[in-house]
Amino acid sequence: MLNVPERALIIKRKKFYELKSGIEGIEALMAFDSPFGESEEFVVYGPYFDLESLNAVADFLVKIGLEYWDDFFDLKEDRPGWCSLVVGPAEGEAGE
């Protein structure tokens, strides 16, 4: 399980690392050199996106070959500080 910040991108790790240009491109686009968090299944970037930046990175991921929803999705909703969200693989989906 992996904690997820507000306004984040959750990307399937295997697919993301298959596209080396994805790593270099997203880091250049967002001007940082590491994700918020990483597990065996997911890479999470955030929480420092405004919606325009989040949409730009999502568009970039589609451009390099990731499919929205099948390979990644965005979490745009704010939440109160007393609530945290975690992401993990659905039952039967580990290793996808």
Buried (B, 14 or more C-beta within 10 A) or exposed (E): EBEBBBBBBBBBBBBBEEBEEBBEBBBEBBEEEEBBBBBEBBBBBBBBBEEEEBEBBBEBBEEBEBEEEEBBBBBEEEEEEEEEBEBEBEEEEEEE
